[in-house]
Amino acid sequence: MRRWLTFFLASLALSAIPTSVHAQRWAVIRSGTGETTTEEQRARTALIDALGGIGVAISLDAEAAARVEDYHSAEPAAVESDRIEELRAAVTALEEHAALRHREAARLEAERIRELSEGLSTALAEQSEVAERLFAACIAEAWLHIQLREREAAREGLQQCRELHPDADINPLVVAPPVVDMLREIDSELSRRPTFELTLEDVPAGCELRMDGRRRATAPAPIGDIVPGAHRVEVLCTRMRRRRIHRVIVGAENRTITLDVRFDDVLLTRPAAPGAMPEVRLDYPSEAEARTHRAGDGATVGRLLEATDVILVTHDRGGGLRFDRLEVSHRVVRASVIVDPAHFEGALVSRAATALLENRSVDLSSGEPVAIRAWPGSEGGSVRDEGGSGSERAGGGSDDGALIAGLTLSIAGVAAIGAGWGTYSVAYDAGQAVIGSDPRNPDWAANRDARASLMGASYGLALGGAVLTTVGLPMWLPQTPGEVPWWSLVIGGVGLAGIVPAAIFWAADGVLYSRAQPYAYFDTELTGTMWMSMAVPLLAVPLIYLIRLATDPAGIEGASASIDVRREGAMVSVGASF
């Protein structure tokens, strides 16, 4: 019994001590005005390599850009001008072949158009003149199918094109009558489908609202007549330098989403130079804008990338290059390192990476410590600066204090639970002596009193240990923005299993031990409590992550789910924006 108990307590203590306190993942983002210089890019690459060399996980540029575009917004797709002209020529040729009933030539031209437009549906839909030519190609191909007595193929292709281009017009004097009649039938069917509205909040009045490449409304008016499904939404304002495409899912109900037009204007996820690798960049119209919003925008990007820290690469006022380590969860600048990009190599790169990892601020261009200047936040708050500067300050921030306090509480709690099990085992032996002897025995009363005192100590240690362990957990459990880690669910499952023996022992308490010993009853309440003292902290682990997820500002902004039941069928729709 005692050997098993010792092994169990040792296993529990080891499982409660984390092997890695913070699972860090960093992102290195260029933030400033104007294009990235060659020196900036070289220094940024050197720092990324150095951080990777000392064990820091870094979000790679292509991966980071893809994630931002998947979970937030994408830049408009680009199509080369020569490819557009080639597509236009192919459409014209298809129309001529279809009109002259050159069936084989028309079929070959239609295949060529499909090859040219493959993978470019988004870009083509965003360029109205090209979209119109593509719709004309659908008309010509539908006429070709009708001539070949392939009416179903003609209707299927024409309906797909009409759904992609609902606003495209045709000239009934030019288009063949069978195609006109078929298109009118399709338009009549589509007009009977339910439509809904999308309202965009926080968009300045007067901005143009586009959906799927077409102008649909002007803010603050909502976008109406929307068919359920996935749509591309963009905002064009007079002072905006660029636009971004937001993928929005509209279900079978009206929706309201919030778009940050200012953030869209500074966020870049495509390289400026042709052939360069994609990257995430923050490009501001002025230094004043950069100082005002840099920290908040960096934290927003960090949450999208599920990064714990973001290194913001900017130009310092003194002319050097500055690396600022920003902790994403608290929007706190932990350390700043200033370098001379022209001489940033070798040992200086290693020193910069080590200083950032150890939360030390230093000017490596002059060798002097540097104080961290405060940055205002993007949401009306402020980004705190950690006190102290230079090599004297190595870590020791407020989060480090919380980490130490949390570990201390949890370890003390586990130790208390272990001590509780130890006193419980002695109380168990005393209880066996009480059960196995007659109350008239002189030792019976002594064993009973010893057991009672030991049980009280076990209760106190078990309950106190469970409280201390649980209270300390949120202080040291690693941050995992936007998700509940799988291992926390496993730990919670173990805790849930621990409730079973606790319930069994609680239920058995007070039951008669044996008919031969009518004065002896099971006294197992303490045993159930001991099991529950271990189960509660384990159950708390996934609950902590669920609470963090529910209160995470970078989570889902809005969601909708609805069921639309009609005579002809039912449609279940779920929508969400991130």
C-alpha positions in Angstrom: 0.0 0.0 0.0 2.7 2.5 1.0 5.0 1.6 -1.9 2.1 2.2 -4.4 1.3 5.4 -2.6 4.9 6.7 -2.8 5.0 5.9 -6.6 1.7 7.6 -7.2 2.7 10.8 -5.4 6.0 11.0 -7.2 4.3 10.6 -10.5 1.8 13.3 -9.6 4.5 15.7 -8.5 6.5 15.3 -11.7 3.4 15.8 -13.8 2.7 19.1 -12.0 6.1 20.6 -12.7 6.3 22.0 -16.3 9.2 21.0 -18.5 8.9 24.3 -20.3 7.5 27.3 -18.6 6.7 29.4 -21.7 6.3 27.8 -25.1 7.5 30.9 -27.0 6.9 31.7 -30.6 8.2 35.0 -32.0 7.6 37.0 -35.2 9.9 39.6 -36.6 8.0 42.3 -38.4 9.2 45.4 -40.2 7.4 48.5 -39.0 7.9 52.0 -40.3 7.5 54.3 -43.3 8.5 53.7 -46.9 10.0 50.7 -48.5 12.3 48.3 -46.7 15.9 49.0 -47.5 18.5 46.3 -48.3 20.3 47.0 -45.1 17.1 46.7 -43.1 16.3 43.4 -44.7 19.8 42.0 -44.2 19.8 43.0 -40.5 16.3 41.5 -40.0 17.4 38.2 -41.7 20.5 38.1 -39.5 18.5 38.6 -36.3 16.0 35.9 -37.3 18.9 33.4 -37.9 20.5 34.3 -34.6 17.3 33.9 -32.6 16.7 30.5 -34.3 20.2 29.5 -33.3 19.5 30.1 -29.6 16.3 28.1 -29.7 13.6 30.7 -30.4 10.8 29.5 -32.7 10.2 32.1 -35.4 7.1 32.5 -37.7 8.6 32.3 -41.2 7.7 35.1 -43.6 5.7 33.0 -46.1 3.9 31.1 -43.4 3.1 34.3 -41.5 1.7 36.1 -44.6 -0.4 33.1 -45.4 -1.9 32.9 -41.9 -2.7 36.6 -41.8 -4.5 36.4 -45.2 -6.4 33.3 -44.0 -7.6 34.7 -40.7 -7.8 38.4 -41.3 -7.6 39.8 -44.9 -5.7 39.5 -48.1 -4.4 41.9 -50.6 -6.2 42.1 -54.0 -5.0 39.5 -56.4 -2.8 40.7 -59.2 -3.0 39.6 -62.8 -0.3 40.4 -65.3 -1.4 42.8 -68.1 -0.2 40.5 -70.9 -2.2 37.6 -69.4 -5.3 39.9 -69.4 -4.8 40.8 -73.0 -4.4 37.2 -73.9 -7.6 36.3 -72.1 -9.5 39.1 -73.9 -8.2 37.9 -77.3 -9.3 34.4 -76.5 -12.8 35.5 -75.5 -13.2 37.5 -78.8 -12.1 34.4 -80.8 -14.5 32.2 -78.9 -17.4 34.6 -79.7 -16.5 34.6 -83.4 -16.2 30.8 -83.6 -19.5 30.3 -81.8 -21.3 32.8 -84.0 -19.9 31.1 -87.1 -20.6 27.6 -85.7 -17.0 26.5 -85.9 -17.7 24.0 -83.2 -14.3 22.4 -82.9 -12.4 25.7 -83.0 -14.8 27.2 -80.4 -14.3 24.2 -78.1 -10.6 24.5 -78.3 -10.8 28.3 -77.6 -13.1 27.6 -74.5 -10.5 25.1 -73.2 -7.8 27.8 -73.7 -9.9 30.3 -71.7 -10.2 27.9 -68.8 -6.5 27.4 -68.8 -5.8 31.1 -68.8 -8.3 31.8 -66.0 -7.3 28.8 -63.8 -6.5 30.0 -60.3 -7.4 33.6 -61.1 -11.1 33.6 -60.3 -10.5 36.1 -57.4 -8.4 38.5 -59.5 -10.8 38.3 -62.5 -13.8 39.0 -60.3 -12.0 42.1 -58.8 -11.5 43.6 -62.3 -14.9 44.5 -63.7 -13.8 44.9 -67.3 -12.1 41.5 -67.3 -15.1 39.9 -65.5 -17.4 41.2 -68.2 -15.3 39.6 -70.9 -15.3 36.4 -68.9 -19.1 36.5 -68.7 -19.2 37.0 -72.5 -17.1 33.9 -72.9 -19.7 32.0 -70.8 -22.5 33.3 -73.2 -20.5 32.2 -76.2 -19.8 28.7 -74.7 -23.4 28.3 -73.7 -24.5 29.0 -77.3 -21.9 26.4 -78.5 -23.4 23.8 -76.1 -26.9 24.5 -77.4 -25.8 24.1 -81.0 -24.3 20.7 -80.0 -27.6 19.8 -78.3 -25.9 19.8 -74.9 -28.6 21.8 -73.1 -27.8 20.6 -69.6 -24.1 21.5 -70.0 -25.1 25.0 -71.4 -27.4 25.6 -68.4 -25.0 24.5 -65.8 -22.2 26.6 -67.1 -24.4 29.6 -67.6 -25.8 29.4 -64.0 -22.3 29.2 -62.6 -21.3 32.3 -64.5 -24.4 34.2 -63.5 -23.8 33.4 -59.8 -20.2 34.8 -60.2 -21.3 37.8 -62.2 -24.9 38.7 -61.2 -24.7 42.3 -62.4 -23.3 41.5 -65.9 -25.6 42.7 -68.7 -26.2 41.2 -72.2 -27.5 42.7 -75.4 -30.5 40.6 -76.6 -29.9 41.9 -80.1 -26.4 40.3 -80.2 -26.9 37.2 -78.1 -28.7 34.2 -79.6 -32.4 34.0 -78.5 -32.0 30.5 -76.9 -29.3 31.8 -74.7 -31.3 34.9 -73.8 -34.3 32.7 -72.8 -32.1 30.3 -70.8 -30.5 33.3 -68.9 -33.9 34.8 -68.1 -35.0 31.5 -66.6 -31.9 31.3 -64.5 -32.3 35.0 -63.4 -35.9 34.2 -62.4 -34.9 31.3 -60.3 -32.0 33.1 -58.6 -34.3 36.1 -57.8 -36.5 33.8 -55.7 -33.6 32.9 -53.4 -33.6 34.5 -49.9 -31.2 37.4 -49.6 -29.8 39.2 -46.5 -27.9 42.3 -45.4 -24.3 42.9 -44.2 -23.6 46.0 -42.0 -20.0 47.2 -41.7 -19.3 49.0 -38.4 -16.6 51.6 -37.8 -16.2 52.4 -41.5 -16.1 56.1 -42.1 -19.1 57.6 -43.8 -18.7 58.0 -47.6 -16.4 55.1 -48.1 -17.3 52.8 -51.0 -18.3 49.2 -50.0 -17.5 46.5 -52.4 -18.5 42.8 -52.4 -17.1 40.3 -54.8 -15.4 43.0 -56.8 -18.5 45.1 -57.4 -19.6 48.4 -55.8 -22.6 47.6 -53.6 -23.1 50.5 -51.2 -21.7 53.6 -49.5 -21.0 53.6 -45.8 -22.9 53.8 -43.4 -25.5 52.0 -45.5 -25.6 48.2 -45.3 -24.9 45.9 -48.3 -28.2 44.3 -49.3 -29.4 41.5 -51.5 -26.7 39.1 -50.4 -27.0 35.4 -51.2 -25.8 33.1 -48.3 -22.3 31.9 -48.8 -18.7 33.1 -48.8 -18.1 36.6 -50.1 -15.1 39.0 -50.5 -15.7 42.4 -48.9 -13.5 45.4 -49.3 -13.7 49.1 -48.3 -12.4 52.0 -50.5 -12.0 55.4 -48.8 -10.6 58.6 -50.3 -7.5 58.8 -48.1 -6.7 55.1 -48.1 -3.5 54.1 -49.9 -4.4 50.5 -50.3 -7.3 48.1 -49.8 -7.6 44.6 -48.4 -10.1 41.8 -49.1 -12.0 40.3 -46.2 -13.5 36.9 -46.6 -17.0 37.0 -44.9 -19.4 34.1 -44.6 -23.0 35.2 -44.7 -25.6 32.8 -43.3 -29.4 32.8 -43.5 -29.7 36.0 -41.5 -28.5 39.6 -41.5 -24.9 40.1 -40.2 -22.9 42.9 -38.7 -19.1 42.9 -38.6 -16.4 45.5 -37.6 -13.6 46.5 -40.0 -10.6 48.6 -39.0 -10.0 50.6 -42.1 -6.9 52.3 -40.7 -5.3 48.9 -39.9 -6.1 47.7 -43.4 -4.3 50.7 -44.8 -1.0 49.9 -43.0 -1.0 46.1 -43.2 1.0 44.5 -46.0 1.3 40.8 -46.7 2.9 40.8 -50.2 6.4 41.8 -51.3 6.9 45.2 -53.0 9.6 43.8 -55.3 8.5 41.2 -57.9 9.8 37.7 -57.1 10.5 38.5 -53.5 9.2 36.3 -50.7 5.9 37.4 -49.1 6.2 38.9 -45.6 4.0 40.7 -43.0 4.8 44.4 -42.8 3.4 47.5 -41.1 3.8 50.5 -43.5 2.6 53.8 -42.1 2.0 57.1 -43.9 4.0 59.1 -41.4 6.2 58.7 -38.4 3.5 60.2 -36.2 1.1 57.5 -37.2 3.8 54.9 -36.7 4.5 56.1 -33.1 0.8 56.2 -32.3 -0.3 52.8 -33.6 2.8 50.7 -33.9 2.5 48.8 -30.6 -1.2 48.0 -30.9 -0.9 47.0 -34.5 2.1 44.8 -33.7 0.1 43.0 -30.9 -2.8 42.5 -33.4 -0.5 40.9 -35.9 1.1 38.8 -33.2 -2.3 37.4 -32.1 -3.1 36.5 -35.7 0.2 34.6 -35.9 -0.4 33.1 -32.4 3.0 34.5 -31.4 3.9 35.2 -27.8 6.3 38.0 -28.7 6.8 40.3 -31.7 10.1 42.0 -32.7 9.2 45.3 -34.3 12.0 46.5 -36.7 12.0 50.3 -37.1 14.4 53.2 -37.7 15.5 54.9 -34.5 15.5 58.7 -34.3 19.3 58.6 -34.1 19.6 57.0 -37.5 20.2 53.4 -36.3 17.9 50.4 -36.6 15.9 49.4 -33.6 14.5 46.0 -32.5 11.8 46.3 -29.9 10.5 43.1 -28.2 6.8 43.4 -27.7 4.9 40.9 -25.5 1.7 40.2 -27.4 -0.6 39.2 -24.5 0.1 42.4 -22.4 1.2 44.7 -25.2 4.4 45.5 -23.1 7.7 46.5 -24.6 10.2 44.2 -22.9 13.5 45.3 -24.5 14.9 47.5 -27.1 18.2 47.0 -29.0 19.6 49.7 -31.3 22.2 48.7 -34.0 24.0 50.2 -36.9 22.7 48.2 -39.9 25.8 48.9 -41.9 28.0 47.0 -39.3 25.4 44.5 -37.9 27.2 41.2 -38.2 29.0 38.5 -36.3 29.2 39.0 -32.6 26.9 42.0 -32.7 24.0 39.9 -34.1 24.5 37.3 -31.3 24.6 40.0 -28.7 21.4 41.6 -30.0 19.5 38.3 -30.1 20.7 37.4 -26.5 19.7 40.8 -25.2 16.2 40.5 -26.6 15.9 37.0 -25.2 17.0 38.2 -21.8 14.8 41.3 -21.8 17.8 43.7 -21.8 17.9 47.0 -23.6 21.1 48.2 -25.1 22.4 50.5 -27.9 24.9 48.3 -29.8 25.8 51.1 -32.1 27.4 53.0 -29.2 27.7 50.3 -26.6 25.6 52.3 -24.1 22.4 51.1 -22.3 19.2 52.6 -23.7 16.0 53.4 -21.9 12.7 52.2 -23.5 10.5 55.0 -24.7 6.8 54.6 -24.2 4.5 54.0 -27.1 0.8 54.8 -27.0 -1.5 51.9 -27.7 -3.9 51.7 -30.6 -7.0 51.3 -28.5 -6.8 54.3 -26.3 -4.6 52.6 -23.7 -0.9 52.8 -23.3 1.9 50.3 -23.7 3.9 50.0 -20.5 7.7 50.3 -20.5 9.6 48.0 -18.2 11.7 49.9 -15.7 15.4 49.9 -15.7 17.8 49.7 -18.7 21.2 48.3 -19.6 22.9 45.1 -18.6 21.9 45.5 -14.9 18.3 44.6 -15.9 18.0 41.0 -16.9 14.4 39.8 -16.8 12.6 40.4 -13.6 9.5 42.0 -15.1 6.1 41.7 -13.4 5.3 38.6 -15.4 8.4 36.9 -14.0 7.2 37.7 -10.5 3.8 36.1 -11.3 5.6 33.1 -12.8 7.7 32.5 -9.7 4.7 33.1 -7.4 2.5 30.6 -9.4 5.2 27.9 -9.4 5.7 28.4 -5.7 2.0 28.1 -4.9 1.6 25.0 -7.2 4.6 23.2 -5.9 3.6 24.0 -2.3 0.1 22.7 -3.1 1.4 19.4 -4.5 3.7 19.0 -1.5 0.7 19.6 0.8 -1.4 17.0 -1.0 1.5 14.5 -0.7 1.9 15.2 3.0 -1.9 14.7 3.3 -1.6 11.3 1.7 1.3 10.5 4.1 -0.8 11.3 7.2 -3.7 9.5 5.6 -1.6 6.3 5.4 -0.8 6.5 9.1 -4.4 7.3 9.9 -5.4 4.3 7.9 -3.1 2.0 9.9 -4.6 3.4 13.1 -8.1 2.8 11.7 -7.3 -0.8 11.0 -6.2 -1.2 14.6 -9.5 0.3 15.8 -11.6 -2.0 13.5 -9.6 -5.1 14.4 -9.9 -4.7 18.2 -12.7 -4.7 20.8 -13.7 -1.3 22.2 -13.0 -2.8 25.6 -9.4 -3.2 24.8 -7.2 -0.6 26.6 -5.5 0.4 23.3 -8.7 0.9 21.4 -9.4 4.5 22.7 -5.7 5.5 22.0 -5.9 4.3 18.4 -9.2 6.0 17.9 -7.9 9.4 19.2 -4.7 9.1 17.1 -6.7 8.4 14.0 -9.1 11.3 14.6 -6.2 13.8 15.0 -4.4 12.4 11.9 -7.6 12.6 9.8 -8.0 16.3 10.7 -4.5 17.0 9.5 -5.1 15.0 6.3 -8.3 17.0 5.6 -6.5 20.3 6.1 -3.5 19.3 4.0 -5.6 17.9 1.1 -8.0 20.9 0.9 -5.2 23.5 1.3 -3.0 21.7 -1.2 -5.8 21.6 -3.8 -6.5 25.3 -3.3 -2.8 26.4 -3.5 -2.2 24.2 -6.6 -5.3 25.5 -8.5 -4.7 29.2 -7.6 -1.1 28.9 -8.9 -1.9 27.3 -12.2 -3.0 30.4 -14.2 0.3 32.2 -13.2 2.6 29.7 -14.9 0.6 27.7 -17.5 1.9 28.8 -20.9 -0.1 31.1 -23.1 -1.6 29.5 -26.2 -3.5 32.3 -27.9 -6.7 31.2 -29.8 -6.7 27.6 -28.8 -7.1 25.0 -26.0 -4.0 22.8 -26.2 -4.7 19.1 -26.6 -2.5 18.1 -23.6 -4.7 20.2 -21.3 -7.7 18.1 -22.3 -5.7 15.0 -21.5 -4.9 16.3 -18.1 -8.5 17.3 -17.6 -9.5 13.8 -18.6 -7.3 12.3 -15.9 -8.8 14.6 -13.4 -12.3 13.6 -14.5 -11.3 10.0 -14.0 -10.2 10.8 -10.5 -13.7 11.9 -9.5 -14.9 8.3 -9.9 -13.0 6.8 -6.9 -13.8 9.9 -4.9 -17.5 9.4 -5.5 -17.3 5.7 -4.7 -15.6 6.3 -1.4 -18.0 9.1 -0.5 -20.9 6.8 -1.2 -19.5 4.0 0.9 -19.1 6.2 4.0 -21.2 5.0 6.9 -21.9 1.6 5.5 -21.7 -1.3 8.0 -18.3 -3.0 7.9 -19.4 -6.5 8.9 -22.3 -8.2 10.6 -19.8 -9.9 12.9 -18.6 -6.5 14.0 -21.9 -4.5 14.4 -20.0 -1.6 16.0 -17.7 -1.0 12.9 -18.7 1.1 9.9 -16.9 2.3 6.8 -15.4 5.7 7.4 -14.2 6.6 3.8 -15.1 10.2 3.6 -11.5 11.2 4.0 -10.4 8.8 1.3 -12.8 10.4 -1.2 -11.6 13.8 -0.2 -8.0 12.8 -0.8 -8.9 11.7 -4.4 -10.8 14.8 -5.0 -7.9 17.0 -3.9 -5.9 15.5 -6.8 -8.7 15.7 -9.3 -9.6 19.4 -8.9 -6.3 20.9 -10.0 -6.1 18.5 -13.0 -9.7 19.5 -14.0 -8.8 23.2 -13.6 -6.1 23.0 -16.4 -8.5 22.8 -19.4 -10.9 25.1 -17.7 -8.3 27.8 -17.4 -7.6 27.6 -21.2 -11.3 27.6 -21.9 -11.7 30.8 -19.9 -8.7 32.4 -21.7 -10.2 31.5 -25.0 -13.6 33.0 -24.1 -12.0 36.2 -23.0 -9.4 36.5 -25.8 -9.9 39.8 -27.7 -8.3 38.2 -30.8 -10.9 35.5 -31.0 -14.0 35.3 -33.1 -15.5 38.8 -33.6 -18.9 37.6 -34.6 -20.7 34.4 -35.5 -24.1 33.4 -36.8 -25.9 30.1 -37.2 -29.4 29.6 -38.6 -31.7 27.1 -40.2 -33.9 28.1 -43.2 -36.7 25.6 -43.8 -38.7 25.8 -46.9 -41.0 23.6 -48.9 -38.2 22.7 -51.4 -35.6 21.9 -48.7 -33.7 23.2 -45.7 -30.4 25.1 -45.4 -28.2 25.2 -42.4 -25.8 28.2 -42.4 -23.0 29.1 -40.1 -21.0 32.3 -40.4 -18.0 33.8 -38.6 -15.5 36.6 -39.0 -12.0 36.7 -37.4 
